[in-house]
Amino acid sequence: MKKMIAFIGLFYLLLGGCQMNQDVRPKDIDPEDLPDVPAFQDEATRAFLVSTEEVEPGFYLMESKVEGFQMLFPAGGVYLQDISSITNQGNVETFTFEDFNEEINVKVVGQIRYQQDQSYLADLNDMLVVVRGRTGFEGDFRRRETSDEIIFFGSEPRTFQEEGYISEAYAHVGYIESKEKDFLAIDYNFSILCFNDDEDVCSKEINAKQKQVEKMIDSITFIHQEEVDRDE
Amino acid sequence: MSKDLLENEIVKLRIIELEYTYRNAFDTTDKVKLDQAKVDFEADVRRIYLEETRQYLPDHIEIYPSSELIKYNDDLPEDIRQSGYDGTAIYVSDPDNQINQVHIISQGSVGTEDWLDNFFNIFLGIDGKQLDATRVFVNKVNSKVPDNEDLLTFALGHSKAFNNNLMVQLTEGIFEAVYGVNGAQVGITQIIEMDQRLREHLENKFGANFSSVPINDLRRAIIEYYDNKGVTDNIIHRISEDDPLYGVSGIGNFVLFGFDEAMLIDTHPEVKGLRTIIDQFDEADVRKIQQFLRQYRDDYQLNGPEGFLKAMTGIDIELINQFIEAEGWKESVAIGWNNFDDLMTMINTVVEKIPSFLAIANVVVDNADTIIDGLLENGYIDQKTSEKLRTEIESIKLNLEKIETNIDHLENLGPNQEGIAIALMLDIYDNVMESWDSLNVIHEELADALDLIESGHKIEPILNQLAEETGVSYSGGDLHYGGSRSSDQEIKWNITSVVRLYQKGLAKLEEMEESIQKYGNQYEGEINEDFDLKNQALQRQIDYMEENPSLFQNDFSLYFANRNYAYGLGKLVKIDVQEEMPTPALPEHELITKELKAQTTVYRNYLTHVREKVEELFEEEYNVSQLFDFQMGG
């Protein structure tokens, strides 16, 4: 073994090795060379980002670990590992993150749950019950259909029994069923929380955040295996 | 709380156990087989209820296995079919007594898992992973029952199933009561992940940085939230002190819903459980291990032990194996050349990751003595085993030290020393693999202890412990009564089995008697009556011949010809048949059937005798005659 190693060592001495140019993912880049925003500076979050190119001002493209879905991810967003998970033999992925703007004291907490090949996904009406259970959503769902998805969505203000740090809150929840493949779906929930005492600030900022949240929701798309294979 | 028909805890436990045993029978898409399994299941449920309470369940019962409501679909691919919830709903209805309830039994066995799985589960907790599937099943049951107005739903579950049921209850409060046995506790992070409203509540309560709140405050806030929500009133959890899940529940990351010390029970007096051992761990150490494992749990889920190893240490086993399996230096060089970048990247990653890996490995190894001591003291291993374990731990310690030395070398290499780097890398790989082997040896040494620990998780020991005072015991799902207590040896009668045999015996007897009857009838019909018929036909023929002799002239011509009469036949004028037909006596079937009947009588006497004896022993205390008389369908 050692002789072999010596020979190898000799070869590399002579040839010096070469660097090949590849498409490098942010997680393999030195953080110093990455944008100075939480999404890239936090090690765990970085692993989900596809490239350092802003897709839209303040948003980067993220891809789930099981390569099930992609979404626009905010520059200030940070992945919450403790309350995210991959389960059911890698068929279910829960991706939870928060985007906290300390200056104006407004936070968005988002959770996207990708599910494939689970028999409980069979019936859409059952799944709406499930979504209501997980989110406490009490409003009505609206329905939208595209060529490859059926989407149920809704939003409502949230109030709290006790006085606390939050002065205003809003929730967006929804369920996306794939039309391209059976037993494939995503459910999501977003909470917009304003910790600011100033009511006017809260109203204004929550409105602004509504747009951002809607943008993120609209960007949630399934990644189908063919696309992945094509890219490789 | 309104009346829970299954309020007897022993009934609950036996039905949970029963449901497990029907797992395979229910897992079929063949409707005929499924229907039969449902009939059998209902009969067993009624029997258990009678054995325990001496009362009868209402007439109207429906059984809904999950395979019927969710998985019962031939078109479904097998892996999807198997992905779902396992469980059965028992619907009971008695309008006259205002009973309209359904009992949902979720299946939850923690299957045989390797030591790495167990390691994860101990530190990060087991969650049910089937919250959504459970919820969907409950929803389907609700639509399927004949009458879902004022329907009470009760949830029962063992192990992971308790966790699933509890999650549904906490988020939606739809159960009248939740009963669990040796259940997997709810994790703090698990429940925060699951419930959006809870997340918002905690943010409101603690402010934007609630993740830095001390665990105990967080736990208290969570319990308060659900208590105020009104969903925690009827959670009952029976726990064995020797259940490994209970053993780890003190580590601090759990919220113990429904915990009641009075519901703790010592099922294995010969050991002292794991709780005292695990509670001795340094909390800070536990946090470190949990933190570390949490980072790599997803990699383990997705890519198994090798993925876990690679994520944790940077070591890519596949890549290294290519090297090791190369034949001759030319091939090694070729491999090295082709994979040069990968190799260098791997080495860099290893240098980066190994230090934190070593830190955790050392924490674990440092605590190993506590564990070994604890296992020894609590009766799980003997002195010899403990020494073998310590030897392996020593070997691991040595390997960890070697790795540290090698990493130091690697970090201090200059440029263009890639060859040495690869050599060091291979050495590190050897060290890691040796440690991994040691862990496997440790797992083997612990095999008996692990069996013992595993049995602490089972339901049967709890049944037996609960029934201990009464001389009643359970084995294999059957009820046993203790025999004469004056003798030194305890003899146990398997009452369930005796009753089953008696009833089957009676059924067999009936069959036999029916057969004998049929035999007799058939004999009459085929043989005796037939003989008479043939006899009559023959007689008619004889009469006809006697009355019409001339018609038979030709038939006798040969006879006359042989008599040497003048040719020209005479005229046949009379036929007189001597009709004595000495047939041998036909066997009289009466004798045969009598003999057969005698045998059934012996058999019947035997069954009656057994029943009498059992009643003699147990009637006073247990009213067994009621059990003997009970038959499905009246």
Boltz contact constraints between the chains, C-beta under 6 A:
constraints:
  - contact:
      token1: [A, 4]
      token2: [B, 329]
      max_distance: 6.0
  - contact:
      token1: [A, 4]
      token2: [B, 332]
      max_distance: 6.0
  - contact:
      token1: [A, 5]
      token2: [B, 419]
      max_distance: 6.0
  - contact:
      token1: [A, 5]
      token2: [B, 423]
      max_distance: 6.0
  - contact:
      token1: [A, 7]
      token2: [B, 329]
      max_distance: 6.0
  - contact:
      token1: [A, 8]
      token2: [B, 333]
      max_distance: 6.0
  - contact:
      token1: [A, 8]
      token2: [B, 336]
      max_distance: 6.0
  - contact:
      token1: [A, 8]
      token2: [B, 419]
      max_distance: 6.0
  - contact:
      token1: [A, 9]
      token2: [B, 419]
      max_distance: 6.0
  - contact:
      token1: [A, 11]
      token2: [B, 333]
      max_distance: 6.0
  - contact:
      token1: [A, 12]
      token2: [B, 418]
      max_distance: 6.0
  - contact:
      token1: [A, 13]
      token2: [B, 416]
      max_distance: 6.0
  - contact:
      token1: [A, 17]
      token2: [B, 340]
      max_distance: 6.0
  - contact:
      token1: [A, 82]
      token2: [B, 189]
      max_distance: 6.0
  - contact:
      token1: [A, 83]
      token2: [B, 189]
      max_distance: 6.0
  - contact:
      token1: [A, 83]
      token2: [B, 192]
      max_distance: 6.0
  - contact:
      token1: [A, 83]
      token2: [B, 193]
      max_distance: 6.0
  - contact:
      token1: [A, 86]
      token2: [B, 298]
      max_distance: 6.0
  - contact:
      token1: [A, 86]
      token2: [B, 301]
      max_distance: 6.0
  - contact:
      token1: [A, 87]
      token2: [B, 129]
      max_distance: 6.0
  - contact:
      token1: [A, 88]
      token2: [B, 129]
      max_distance: 6.0
  - contact:
      token1: [A, 90]
      token2: [B, 301]
      max_distance: 6.0
  - contact:
      token1: [A, 90]
      token2: [B, 302]
      max_distance: 6.0
  - contact:
      token1: [A, 100]
      token2: [B, 208]
      max_distance: 6.0
  - contact:
      token1: [A, 107]
      token2: [B, 208]
      max_distance: 6.0
  - contact:
      token1: [A, 117]
      token2: [B, 80]
      max_distance: 6.0
  - contact:
      token1: [A, 118]
      token2: [B, 83]
      max_distance: 6.0
  - contact:
      token1: [A, 119]
      token2: [B, 70]
      max_distance: 6.0
  - contact:
      token1: [A, 119]
      token2: [B, 71]
      max_distance: 6.0
  - contact:
      token1: [A, 119]
      token2: [B, 80]
      max_distance: 6.0
  - contact:
      token1: [A, 119]
      token2: [B, 83]
      max_distance: 6.0
  - contact:
      token1: [A, 119]
      token2: [B, 84]
      max_distance: 6.0
  - contact:
      token1: [A, 120]
      token2: [B, 84]
      max_distance: 6.0
  - contact:
      token1: [A, 120]
      token2: [B, 132]
      max_distance: 6.0
  - contact:
      token1: [A, 120]
      token2: [B, 133]
      max_distance: 6.0
  - contact:
      token1: [A, 120]
      token2: [B, 136]
      max_distance: 6.0
  - contact:
      token1: [A, 126]
      token2: [B, 136]
      max_distance: 6.0
  - contact:
      token1: [A, 126]
      token2: [B, 139]
      max_distance: 6.0
  - contact:
      token1: [A, 129]
      token2: [B, 139]
      max_distance: 6.0
  - contact:
      token1: [A, 130]
      token2: [B, 132]
      max_distance: 6.0
  - contact:
      token1: [A, 130]
      token2: [B, 135]
      max_distance: 6.0
  - contact:
      token1: [A, 133]
      token2: [B, 135]
      max_distance: 6.0
  - contact:
      token1: [A, 133]
      token2: [B, 171]
      max_distance: 6.0
  - contact:
      token1: [A, 133]
      token2: [B, 172]
      max_distance: 6.0
  - contact:
      token1: [A, 135]
      token2: [B, 196]
      max_distance: 6.0
  - contact:
      token1: [A, 136]
      token2: [B, 197]
      max_distance: 6.0
  - contact:
      token1: [A, 158]
      token2: [B, 200]
      max_distance: 6.0
  - contact:
      token1: [A, 160]
      token2: [B, 204]
      max_distance: 6.0
  - contact:
      token1: [A, 164]
      token2: [B, 204]
      max_distance: 6.0
  - contact:
      token1: [A, 164]
      token2: [B, 205]
      max_distance: 6.0
  - contact:
      token1: [A, 165]
      token2: [B, 204]
      max_distance: 6.0
  - contact:
      token1: [A, 165]
      token2: [B, 207]
      max_distance: 6.0
  - contact:
      token1: [A, 166]
      token2: [B, 204]
      max_distance: 6.0
  - contact:
      token1: [A, 183]
      token2: [B, 80]
      max_distance: 6.0
  - contact:
      token1: [A, 189]
      token2: [B, 196]
      max_distance: 6.0
  - contact:
      token1: [A, 191]
      token2: [B, 200]
      max_distance: 6.0
  - contact:
      token1: [A, 193]
      token2: [B, 203]
      max_distance: 6.0
  - contact:
      token1: [A, 195]
      token2: [B, 208]
      max_distance: 6.0
